[in-house]
Amino acid sequence: MDWDDPLRHLAPISEHPAKKSIVLSSELSTISDQELASLKVNVKLDRFGLASARHNRAACILGSFFQYLEDHGRKVLAAEILAWIDIEDNLFELANHLVAAILLPFKASGGKAPPPISRPSIFANEDDEIEQTVREGYQCIYTGCFKHYSGMNKEVTLPKKAKCGDTKCAHIIPFALENFNEKDSLETENKALIWWTLYRYFPALQGKIDAASISQLGNVITMFDGVHTPFGKLRLSFWPQETVPHSYEVTLMVPLFIIEPKSGSSIIQLEQHDASIPMPDPDYFKALHGMKQSLKLPLQVDGGGNGKLSSSVAWEREGQIVGKR
């Protein structure tokens, strides 16, 4: 049975305006946060958004990404916004591209991987899957739930009152972004655009991960089934804590009823039961967290042109959300 790659069903991703315009994406990369604030990007976006509901939607999308992108990606976006603030079609295209190349693909593919029957292993090296579960002590990183039968198989000594359940290998950057299907020109072009956009706004990923290395140990974690889907749908994310290595703050878009973090608090500590096995890369969690936060888009516009916070599914239904006048 072939795996139904969720990205196979994406509509053609709108082109990034930089592909037909010259914008020095690095021109603001060396300025300080204070200097960036002085450029008043948000103020200029607010003014841009006053022209119409369409302008308002574009300004909301760009403003949300500008707020939640990490340092370098934020400055790249600032350079683009400032260069195109008087070229409205470029800003409309930019807003559409960010939704089509980042938010929609990650929402569509997160939490999905081929079932075992369709592929012997999602790892290039089958030993990697074993190493990943050993590294985490056969436990979900969020709930602490142990892999079913891990105790019975003597893979681990279960503590008293241990909870067991169905766990699986979860990719941080989705598995669907693996190698392109060369027989499908649309899928190939879409995935190439997705990777191009990821590297542009999340430059920490470049040189660390690509389509061929999507199942590296730094990009996989063990998760309980009930947590894997919310994580993949960007409803749950982990933000690295600078003071303690492999410590993360849990952020939720909606409450995960009944399912509680193993720590009992909003901070979880990833465990490394075998020091020889690489840990998950914090930069991958950072990228996913930025995407999750950017879903907080005030896309609904009232009669006075003021944005109202709406459900994150609104832009999913509308597709190219600033494409209509």
C-alpha positions as CSV (number, residue, x, y, z in Angstrom):
1,M,0.0,0.0,0.0
2,D,1.4,3.4,-1.0
3,W,1.5,6.2,1.5
4,D,-0.8,9.0,0.6
5,D,1.6,11.9,1.0
6,P,-0.5,14.8,2.3
7,L,1.6,17.3,0.4
8,R,0.7,15.6,-2.8
9,H,-2.7,17.3,-2.6
10,L,-1.5,20.9,-2.1
11,A,-2.5,23.5,-4.7
12,P,0.4,25.2,-6.5
13,I,2.2,27.3,-4.0
14,S,2.3,31.0,-5.0
15,E,5.7,32.3,-5.9
16,H,7.7,34.5,-3.4
17,P,8.0,38.0,-4.9
18,A,11.8,37.9,-4.2
19,K,12.0,35.5,-7.1
20,K,11.2,38.3,-9.5
21,S,12.4,41.3,-7.6
22,I,15.8,42.2,-6.1
23,V,15.7,42.4,-2.3
24,L,18.8,42.1,-0.3
25,S,17.4,39.7,2.4
26,S,20.5,40.1,4.5
27,E,20.6,43.9,4.5
28,L,19.2,44.2,8.0
29,S,20.8,41.1,9.5
30,T,23.5,43.0,11.4
31,I,21.3,45.7,13.0
32,S,20.4,45.6,16.6
33,D,16.9,45.0,18.0
34,Q,16.8,48.6,19.0
35,E,17.6,49.8,15.5
36,L,15.0,47.3,14.1
37,A,12.4,48.8,16.4
38,S,13.2,52.3,15.2
39,L,12.2,51.2,11.7
40,K,8.6,50.9,12.9
41,V,7.7,48.0,10.7
42,N,4.5,47.4,12.6
43,V,3.4,51.0,12.3
44,K,3.9,50.9,8.5
45,L,2.0,47.7,8.3
46,D,-0.8,49.2,10.3
47,R,-1.0,52.1,7.9
48,F,-0.9,49.7,4.9
49,G,-3.8,47.8,6.4
50,L,-6.1,50.8,6.5
51,A,-6.7,50.8,2.7
52,S,-9.1,47.9,2.6
53,A,-10.1,44.6,4.1
54,R,-7.7,42.9,1.7
55,H,-4.8,45.2,2.8
56,N,-5.8,44.5,6.4
57,R,-5.6,40.7,6.0
58,A,-2.1,41.0,4.4
59,A,-0.9,43.3,7.1
60,C,-2.2,40.9,9.8
61,I,-0.4,37.9,8.3
62,L,2.9,39.8,7.8
63,G,2.6,41.4,11.2
64,S,2.1,38.0,12.9
65,F,5.1,36.5,11.2
66,F,7.2,39.6,12.0
67,Q,6.3,39.2,15.6
68,Y,7.1,35.5,16.0
69,L,10.0,34.8,13.7
70,E,13.4,34.3,15.2
71,D,16.0,37.1,15.0
72,H,17.5,36.6,11.6
73,G,14.3,35.5,9.8
74,R,12.6,38.5,11.4
75,K,15.1,40.9,9.9
76,V,14.8,39.3,6.5
77,L,11.1,39.8,6.6
78,A,11.5,43.4,7.8
79,A,13.8,44.1,4.8
80,E,11.1,42.8,2.4
81,I,8.3,44.6,4.0
82,L,10.2,47.9,4.0
83,A,11.3,47.4,0.4
84,W,7.8,46.7,-0.8
85,I,5.6,48.8,1.5
86,D,4.7,51.0,-1.6
87,I,4.3,48.0,-3.9
88,E,1.1,46.5,-2.6
89,D,1.0,43.5,-5.0
90,N,4.3,42.3,-3.7
91,L,3.1,42.5,-0.1
92,F,-0.1,40.6,-1.1
93,E,2.1,37.9,-2.8
94,L,4.4,37.7,0.2
95,A,1.5,37.2,2.6
96,N,0.0,34.5,0.4
97,H,3.3,32.8,0.0
98,L,4.0,32.6,3.8
99,V,0.7,30.9,4.3
100,A,0.9,28.6,1.3
101,A,4.6,27.6,1.8
102,I,4.8,27.4,5.6
103,L,1.5,27.3,7.5
104,L,-0.6,25.2,5.1
105,P,2.0,22.5,4.4
106,F,2.9,22.1,8.1
107,K,-0.7,21.9,9.2
108,A,-1.5,19.4,6.4
109,S,1.5,17.1,7.0
110,G,2.3,17.4,10.7
111,G,1.6,14.3,12.8
112,K,1.5,12.1,9.7
113,A,4.0,9.4,8.7
114,P,3.6,6.3,6.5
115,P,2.2,3.2,8.3
116,P,4.7,0.3,8.7
117,I,2.9,-1.7,6.0
118,S,3.7,0.9,3.3
119,R,7.4,1.2,4.1
120,P,9.8,-1.1,6.1
121,S,11.3,1.9,7.9
122,I,11.1,5.7,7.8
123,F,14.8,5.7,8.7
124,A,17.6,5.3,6.2
125,N,19.3,3.3,8.9
126,E,16.8,1.0,10.7
127,D,19.0,1.1,13.8
128,D,18.2,4.8,14.2
129,E,14.6,4.0,15.1
130,I,15.8,1.8,17.9
131,E,18.3,4.4,19.1
132,Q,15.6,7.1,19.2
133,T,13.4,5.1,21.6
134,V,16.4,4.0,23.7
135,R,17.5,7.6,24.0
136,E,14.2,8.6,25.5
137,G,14.0,5.5,27.7
138,Y,11.0,4.2,25.7
139,Q,8.9,7.1,26.9
140,C,6.9,9.9,25.4
141,I,8.8,13.1,25.9
142,Y,5.7,15.0,26.9
143,T,3.6,12.6,29.0
144,G,6.3,10.1,30.2
145,C,4.0,7.3,28.9
146,F,6.1,4.1,28.3
147,K,6.0,2.3,25.0
148,H,3.5,-0.7,25.1
149,Y,5.3,-3.9,26.0
150,S,8.6,-2.2,26.7
151,G,8.6,-3.6,30.2
152,M,7.3,-7.1,29.1
153,N,10.1,-7.2,26.5
154,K,12.6,-6.2,29.2
155,E,13.6,-3.2,27.1
156,V,13.2,-1.1,30.3
157,T,12.5,-1.6,34.0
158,L,9.1,0.1,34.6
159,P,8.8,2.1,37.7
160,K,5.8,1.6,40.0
161,K,2.5,3.1,38.7
162,A,4.1,3.5,35.2
163,K,1.6,4.3,32.5
164,C,2.0,2.5,29.1
165,G,0.4,3.2,25.8
166,D,0.9,3.4,22.0
167,T,3.9,5.6,21.2
168,K,5.4,6.3,17.9
169,C,8.3,8.1,16.2
170,A,7.3,11.7,15.7
171,H,9.1,14.1,13.3
172,I,9.6,17.7,14.4
173,I,10.0,19.0,10.8
174,P,7.4,16.8,9.1
175,F,8.3,13.6,7.4
176,A,6.3,14.6,4.4
177,L,9.1,17.0,3.4
178,E,11.3,14.1,2.5
179,N,12.7,13.4,-1.0
180,F,10.5,14.7,-3.9
181,N,8.5,12.5,-6.1
182,E,10.2,13.2,-9.4
183,K,7.2,11.9,-11.4
184,D,5.0,14.6,-10.0
185,S,6.2,18.0,-11.2
186,L,3.7,19.9,-9.0
187,E,4.8,18.1,-5.8
188,T,8.4,18.6,-6.7
189,E,8.0,22.3,-7.3
190,N,5.9,22.8,-4.2
191,K,8.4,21.0,-1.9
192,A,11.3,22.9,-3.4
193,L,9.5,26.2,-2.6
194,I,8.8,25.0,0.9
195,W,12.4,24.2,1.6
196,W,13.5,27.5,0.0
197,T,11.1,29.5,2.2
198,L,12.1,27.6,5.4
199,Y,15.8,28.4,4.8
200,R,15.0,32.0,4.1
201,Y,13.0,32.6,7.3
202,F,14.5,29.9,9.5
203,P,18.2,30.1,8.4
204,A,19.3,28.0,11.4
205,L,17.9,25.0,9.6
206,Q,20.2,25.4,6.6
207,G,23.1,23.0,6.6
208,K,21.4,20.9,9.3
209,I,18.4,19.3,7.7
210,D,17.0,18.8,4.2
211,A,14.7,16.4,2.3
212,A,17.2,13.6,2.4
213,S,18.0,13.9,6.1
214,I,14.4,14.4,7.4
215,S,14.7,11.3,9.6
216,Q,17.9,12.1,11.3
217,L,18.0,11.5,15.1
218,G,18.0,15.2,15.8
219,N,14.5,15.5,14.1
220,V,12.7,12.6,15.8
221,I,11.2,12.1,19.2
222,T,9.0,9.6,20.9
223,M,5.4,10.6,21.4
224,F,2.2,9.1,22.8
225,D,-0.4,8.8,20.1
226,G,-2.7,11.3,21.8
227,V,0.0,14.0,21.7
228,H,1.4,13.3,18.3
229,T,-1.5,14.7,16.3
230,P,-1.8,18.0,18.3
231,F,2.0,18.5,18.0
232,G,1.8,17.9,14.3
233,K,-1.1,20.3,13.9
234,L,0.9,23.1,15.6
235,R,-1.4,23.1,18.7
236,L,1.4,22.1,20.9
237,S,5.0,23.3,20.8
238,F,8.2,23.4,22.8
239,W,10.3,26.4,23.4
240,P,14.0,25.8,24.4
241,Q,15.1,27.3,27.7
242,E,18.5,29.0,27.5
243,T,19.6,28.2,31.0
244,V,19.2,24.4,31.0
245,P,20.1,22.3,28.0
246,H,17.3,20.2,26.6
247,S,14.7,21.9,28.8
248,Y,11.6,23.2,27.1
249,E,8.6,25.4,27.9
250,V,5.4,23.8,26.7
251,T,3.0,26.1,24.9
252,L,-0.6,25.1,23.9
253,M,-2.9,26.7,21.4
254,V,-5.8,24.7,23.0
255,P,-5.8,22.7,26.2
256,L,-5.0,19.0,25.9
257,F,-7.7,17.8,28.2
258,I,-6.8,14.8,30.4
259,I,-3.3,14.6,28.9
260,E,-0.9,16.3,31.3
261,P,2.9,16.8,30.9
262,K,5.0,14.4,32.9
263,S,6.6,17.2,34.9
264,G,3.2,18.5,36.1
265,S,4.3,22.0,35.0
266,S,4.8,23.9,31.8
267,I,8.5,23.0,31.8
268,I,9.7,19.6,30.6
269,Q,13.2,18.2,30.5
270,L,14.2,15.8,27.7
271,E,16.1,12.8,29.0
272,Q,19.1,11.2,27.4
273,H,19.3,7.6,28.5
274,D,22.3,7.0,26.2
275,A,24.8,9.8,25.9
276,S,26.1,8.4,22.6
277,I,22.8,9.1,20.8
278,P,22.3,12.7,19.6
279,M,19.5,14.7,21.2
280,P,16.7,16.5,19.3
281,D,17.9,19.8,17.8
282,P,16.5,22.9,19.6
283,D,16.5,24.8,16.3
284,Y,13.9,22.5,14.9
285,F,11.6,23.1,17.9
286,K,12.2,26.8,17.6
287,A,11.1,26.8,14.0
288,L,7.9,24.8,14.8
289,H,7.1,27.1,17.7
290,G,7.4,30.2,15.5
291,M,4.9,28.7,13.0
292,K,2.5,27.8,15.8
293,Q,2.6,31.3,17.2
294,S,2.0,32.8,13.7
295,L,-1.3,30.9,13.5
296,K,-2.7,33.6,15.8
297,L,-3.9,35.6,12.8
298,P,-6.7,38.2,13.2
299,L,-8.1,37.5,9.8
300,Q,-11.8,38.4,10.3
301,V,-12.4,42.1,9.6
302,D,-15.3,44.1,11.0
303,G,-17.1,47.0,9.4
304,G,-14.6,49.5,10.7
305,G,-11.6,47.6,9.3
306,N,-10.4,46.4,12.6
307,G,-9.0,42.9,12.9
308,K,-10.6,40.4,15.2
309,L,-8.9,37.3,16.4
310,S,-10.4,34.4,14.5
311,S,-10.2,30.6,14.4
312,S,-7.0,29.4,12.8
313,V,-9.0,27.4,10.3
314,A,-10.3,30.6,8.7
315,W,-7.3,31.0,6.4
316,E,-7.2,27.3,5.7
317,R,-10.7,27.5,4.1
318,E,-10.0,30.6,2.1
319,G,-6.8,29.4,0.5
320,Q,-5.1,32.5,-0.9
321,I,-6.5,34.7,1.8
322,V,-5.5,38.0,0.4
323,G,-6.2,37.1,-3.2
324,K,-9.7,38.5,-3.4
325,R,-10.5,42.2,-3.7
